[in-house]
Amino acid sequence: MSSQPNRTRPGDGTLAVHAGEDRQKIGHAITDAIVCASTFTFTNTQAVIDFIQQKQDRGEYGRYGNPNERVVERKLAALDGAEDAIVYSSGMAAIVGLLMTKLSAGDEVVFFDECYHRSREFCTKQLSRFGVVTRQVKACDYDAMSAAVNKNTKLLVSESPTNPHLSVVDLEKFAAIGKQHGVETLIDATLATPLNVRPIEYGVDYVLHSATKYLGGHNDLLAGVISGCKAKLDPVRKLRGIMGAINSPHNLYLLERGLKTFELRMQRHNENGLAVAKFLAAHPRVSKVYYPGLETHPYYEIARKQMRGFGGLITFEIKDADWKETAAIVDASTIARIAPSLGGAESLIEQPLVMSYFEVPPEDRKRFGIYDNMIRLACGIENSEDLIADLAQALEARPKS
Ligand SMILES: *Cc1c(COP(=O)(O)O)cnc(C)c1O
């Protein structure tokens, strides 16, 4: 399940621990100092002019970046196999930053329809006010995506795997559509992480992660990152300096610390995800399991080819259950906590109907493939035997009244 080091690329564990960091740090410390500074000083006027004219890589003002941020950006770029990375204060800030940079009035963006709903909402409800047109086609329908491209199209967007259906996009096909039409491509790889898939290697232009999830990994911070080539990211970075969606040095230190154990944690998430998915698939009260590591999953073949592991997120359906019977199982869980999000040490459980779609009309929910008997489980890094035993007892639960 772990990516093997090869001659050109150190392993993910080595990169997660060392990449992006200076060997020698302030005070000879092994860890990076948290640099609390809103501004950075110049020795004299000539130093300011040199900074501007020679485009020196140093601090200027906190909104444009700080030393803690550069370390994390270099580490994340290395993990993604990208030339550069830009860190934001959340995953959504990262998506908004990219879309705002790349799309102008009259431009069009095409989404696979299982993409994170807030990203699509930003386009359909906000960018539409500025004359940007959003088209949505069925997830993994490459012909439909190709057909939706026209001379105004500037960006193709998908998530892989998708949430909560865990559909896996064929990245080679997706990138090829972009190349064929001269349109840039973005993959939200939050659910996969750089350990399980590196979309840049397939020719995708931009990779996005909500670092709030597996990269931070401890359910204690929000952050986002976009990776890609430096020339294409430079204008994105410029706009971020204006938007101001940057992290505090403290938050960046937490992210750097979380990343130290990224490979170890992710390996456990992958192991737990597969073990729990197999358990659920064999359980008589479970009628369907969405997990790309199961042979029964419609995208198993492409997932196996493209991914090094399948992650910790599992969606499943309770046989013939209404929403209350389903809620009783969620409520009976004693290890996984009821909460949105995923990718942290603690397992989280939720009913998508209640957590994300409670106020969406039933016919729309059906259209989105959100059913009353669905449960989404984000496996943490506990022991799979305990997660399975706890699910086994929770699956016995019935509503109280
Ligand atoms: C959580 C999430 C986001 C948004 O990230 P935030 O850090 O919450 O802003 C985007 N895409 C996916 C797939 C996510 O899971």
The ligand as a MOL file (V3000), in Angstrom:
LIG
                    3D

  0  0  0     0  0            999 V3000
M  V30 BEGIN CTAB
M  V30 COUNTS 15 15 0 0 0
M  V30 BEGIN ATOM
M  V30 1 C -13.5110 19.4980 3.1250 0
M  V30 2 C -13.3820 19.4910 1.6790 0
M  V30 3 C -13.2200 20.6800 0.9390 0
M  V30 4 C -13.2190 22.0350 1.5990 0
M  V30 5 O -12.1240 22.1960 2.4320 0
M  V30 6 P -12.1690 23.1350 3.7560 0
M  V30 7 O -10.8020 22.9880 4.3150 0
M  V30 8 O -13.2620 22.6190 4.6300 0
M  V30 9 O -12.4660 24.5100 3.2670 0
M  V30 10 C -13.0720 20.5910 -0.4290 0
M  V30 11 N -13.1060 19.3980 -1.0610 0
M  V30 12 C -13.2610 18.2430 -0.3970 0
M  V30 13 C -13.2800 16.9740 -1.1420 0
M  V30 14 C -13.4130 18.2490 0.9830 0
M  V30 15 O -13.5810 17.0940 1.6450 0
M  V30 END ATOM
M  V30 BEGIN BOND
M  V30 1 1 1 2
M  V30 2 1 2 3
M  V30 3 2 2 14
M  V30 4 1 3 4
M  V30 5 2 3 10
M  V30 6 1 4 5
M  V30 7 1 5 6
M  V30 8 2 6 7
M  V30 9 1 6 8
M  V30 10 1 6 9
M  V30 11 1 10 11
M  V30 12 2 11 12
M  V30 13 1 12 13
M  V30 14 1 12 14
M  V30 15 1 14 15
M  V30 END BOND
M  V30 END CTAB
M  END
